[in-house]
Amino acid sequence: MKTLITSILLFMATGLSAQKPVELPLWPNGAPNDNGLKGEEVMSAPYRLTNVTQPTITVYRPATPNGMTIIMCPGGAYALLAMNHEGHDMAPWFNSLGITYVVLKYRMPNGHCEVPLSDAEQAIRIVRKHAKDWNIRTDRVGIMGASAGGHLASTLATHYSSEDTRPDFQILLYPVITMESGDTHGGSRHNLLGPDATPELTRKFSNEQQVTDHTPQAFIPLSSDDEGVPPANGVNYYLALQKHKVPATLHIYPTGGHGWGFYDSFAYKRQWTEELEKWLRDGVRFQ
């Protein structure tokens, strides 16, 4: 809660929005599945959220919306959520571009691998349901994620169950993509699939193997020296998209490591945000 309050105060100080951020429950009548977690959410420094049992979206609306919406999935190895630098901190910047920005507080799988995906699908349903109220377009809704949140975003992009849950584009920051041994992030794999994942389940959630001609277009920034999640994750996903002739943009920065999110300390923050802004303005292709 502290992280949300801090971000709201910063957001209001920018003067970029006529609307205060609004937090909405994903499942007001109860979720269709359960991750087995009980008790209260726990927030620990630096603003890491664990034990999420009541998933929500927080909606940041710009003063002058351009019709585009981005739903952000914070990372945290499917064990926690880095809610600030991979979540709320980006709201003022996206709003300055006219983009409606939504932070997804999703449930951890805790061995129930379908739980995060169901939350992501519900988030995009809710956003499209409110299109008229929020002055957004239903065909301009993108999914974004960092690290394990990038895995969730790419999972939605490759496993969406119907057209109303298909994102129109995806933005993946230093993403976890594969669950195959070698290039996967061990913690994310263990937390999502459990210790005894079958080959079939491993392939299902190795998203570089799930790309089709209908997978949404992508923007993928990462660092060459990332020792947390091998850069091969993002690179191989990009190559899979290219193979299926899906428009994709890949930016590899020489340094930065893992987890830079919206930190000012990342040496290439200006570059990646400028390149993303240009891509959102000129590179995304809509039908």
Residue pairs with C-beta under 8 A, 6 or more apart in sequence:
1 43
2 43
2 47
3 43
3 47
3 49
3 83
3 84
3 87
3 88
4 21
4 23
4 58
4 83
4 88
6 84
6 88
7 21
7 84
7 87
7 88
7 89
7 91
8 20
8 21
8 88
10 89
10 92
11 17
11 21
11 60
11 88
11 91
11 92
11 95
12 20
14 92
14 95
14 96
16 62
16 63
16 92
16 95
16 96
17 60
17 61
17 62
17 63
17 95
18 61
18 63
19 61
21 58
21 59
21 60
21 91
22 58
22 59
23 56
23 57
23 58
23 59
24 56
24 57
24 58
24 59
24 126
25 54
25 55
25 56
26 55
26 56
26 57
26 119
26 122
26 123
26 126
27 55
27 122
31 55
31 107
31 115
31 118
31 119
32 118
33 112
33 114
33 115
33 118
34 112
34 115
35 53
35 107
35 108
35 109
35 110
35 111
35 112
35 115
36 110
36 111
36 112
37 51
37 52
37 53
37 107
37 108
37 110
38 53
39 51
39 53
40 51
41 49
41 50
41 51
41 52
41 53
41 54
42 49
42 50
42 51
43 49
44 50
46 84
47 82
47 83
47 84
48 76
48 80
48 81
48 82
48 83
49 76
49 80
49 81
49 83
49 105
50 79
50 80
50 81
50 108
51 108
52 81
52 105
52 106
52 107
52 108
53 107
55 104
55 105
55 106
55 107
55 119
55 122
56 105
57 71
57 102
57 103
57 104
57 105
57 123
57 126
57 127
58 88
58 102
58 103
58 105
59 100
59 101
59 102
59 134
60 91
60 94
60 95
60 100
60 101
60 102
60 103
61 95
61 100
61 134
62 94
62 95
62 96
62 97
62 98
62 99
62 100
62 101
63 95
64 98
65 98
65 99
65 100
65 134
65 135
65 136
66 97
66 98
66 99
67 135
67 136
67 137
67 140
68 98
68 99
68 100
68 136
68 137
68 140
68 141
68 142
68 280
69 99
69 100
69 101
69 102
69 127
69 134
69 136
69 140
69 141
69 142
70 94
70 99
70 100
70 101
70 102
70 141
70 142
70 143
70 144
70 171
71 102
71 104
71 120
71 123
71 124
71 127
71 141
71 142
71 143
71 144
71 167
72 86
72 87
72 90
72 101
72 102
72 103
72 104
72 144
72 145
72 149
73 104
73 106
73 120
73 143
73 144
73 145
73 146
73 149
73 150
73 152
73 153
74 81
74 82
74 83
74 86
74 87
74 103
74 104
74 145
74 146
74 149
75 81
75 82
75 86
75 145
75 146
75 147
75 148
75 149
75 150
75 173
75 259
75 261
76 82
76 86
76 147
76 148
76 149
77 147
77 148
77 185
77 187
77 188
77 191
78 108
78 109
78 116
78 148
78 151
78 187
78 188
78 191
78 192
79 108
79 187
79 191
80 108
81 87
81 105
81 106
81 149
82 146
82 147
82 259
82 261
83 103
83 105
85 259
85 260
85 261
85 262
85 263
86 146
86 147
86 149
86 173
86 259
86 261
86 262
87 103
88 103
89 261
89 262
90 101
90 261
90 262
91 101
91 103
93 262
93 273
94 101
95 101
97 277
97 280
99 280
100 134
100 136
102 123
102 127
104 119
104 120
104 123
106 116
106 119
106 120
106 123
106 152
107 115
107 116
107 119
108 115
108 116
108 191
109 115
109 116
109 191
109 192
110 191
111 191
111 193
111 194
113 192
113 193
113 194
113 201
113 205
116 152
116 155
116 192
117 152
117 155
117 156
117 159
120 143
120 152
120 153
120 155
120 156
121 156
121 160
121 161
121 165
124 141
124 143
124 156
124 164
124 165
124 167
125 164
125 165
127 134
127 136
127 141
128 138
128 141
128 164
130 136
131 137
131 138
139 168
139 286
139 287
140 168
140 286
141 167
141 168
142 167
142 168
142 169
142 170
142 171
142 216
142 284
143 153
143 156
143 157
143 167
143 169
143 170
143 171
143 216
144 153
144 170
144 171
144 172
144 173
145 151
145 152
145 153
145 154
145 171
145 172
145 173
145 175
146 173
146 174
146 175
146 259
146 261
147 173
147 174
147 175
147 176
147 185
147 188
147 228
147 229
147 258
147 259
148 176
148 185
148 188
148 191
148 192
149 175
150 172
150 173
150 174
150 175
150 176
150 177
150 234
151 175
151 176
151 177
151 188
151 192
151 205
151 207
153 167
153 170
153 171
153 172
153 175
154 170
154 172
154 175
154 177
154 207
154 237
155 205
155 207
156 165
156 167
156 170
157 166
157 167
157 170
157 207
157 215
157 216
157 218
158 207
158 210
158 211
158 212
158 215
159 207
159 210
160 166
160 167
166 214
166 216
167 216
168 216
168 284
168 286
169 216
169 217
169 218
169 219
169 284
170 216
170 217
170 218
170 219
171 218
171 219
171 220
171 276
172 218
172 219
172 220
172 234
172 237
173 221
173 222
173 261
174 221
174 222
174 223
174 226
174 228
174 229
174 231
174 234
174 258
174 259
174 260
175 220
175 222
175 229
175 233
175 234
175 237
176 184
176 185
176 188
176 229
176 233
177 206
177 207
177 208
177 233
177 234
177 236
177 237
178 184
178 206
178 207
178 208
178 209
178 232
178 233
178 236
179 189
179 192
179 193
179 197
179 201
179 202
179 203
179 205
179 206
180 202
180 203
180 206
183 230
183 232
183 233
183 236
184 206
184 233
185 228
185 229
185 230
185 233
189 197
192 205
193 201
193 202
193 205
203 209
204 210
207 237
208 233
208 236
208 237
208 239
208 240
209 240
211 237
211 240
211 241
211 243
211 244
211 246
212 244
213 244
213 245
213 246
215 241
215 244
215 246
216 246
217 241
217 246
217 247
217 248
217 284
217 285
218 237
218 238
218 241
218 246
218 247
218 248
218 249
219 248
219 249
219 251
219 276
219 279
219 283
220 234
220 237
220 238
220 248
220 249
220 250
220 251
221 250
221 251
221 252
221 253
221 272
221 275
221 276
222 231
222 234
222 250
222 251
222 252
222 253
223 231
223 252
223 253
223 254
223 255
223 256
223 257
223 258
223 260
223 268
224 231
224 252
224 253
224 254
224 255
225 254
225 255
225 256
225 257
226 256
226 257
226 258
227 257
227 258
228 257
228 258
228 259
229 258
231 252
234 250
235 250
235 252
238 248
238 250
241 247
241 248
242 248
247 283
247 285
249 275
249 279
249 283
251 271
251 272
251 275
253 267
253 268
253 271
253 272
255 267
255 268
256 266
256 267
256 268
260 266
260 269
262 269
263 269
266 272
